[in-house]
Amino acid sequence: MLSIPHEISFGEIYLPPLLVVMTIAYLLAIGVSQMCGKLGWHKYIYSPAIAEFSLMVIFVEVFSQFIAIV
C-alpha cells in the first residue's frame, strides 16, 4: 500500500513532512559535526560545509524511510 504524505500539525500550525524531516536532519548533522570537532576529527575533513551537508542528506534519507515525504 502506498503511503500518502500528510501534514504534521503542531497545534493549529500545519507543517509539510519534508520540512520536519529536514529540520531534524539538520540538527542531527550539526550535533555530529560538533562531536567530530570535539574529538579532533575535523582536521581530517577537507571541507566541513560539504561534510555537514552530506550528513544532512544521509539523515534525510534515513528519516524519510519512517516519515512519508513524497
Order of alpha helices (4+ residues) and beta strands (2+ residues): beta-beta-alpha-alpha
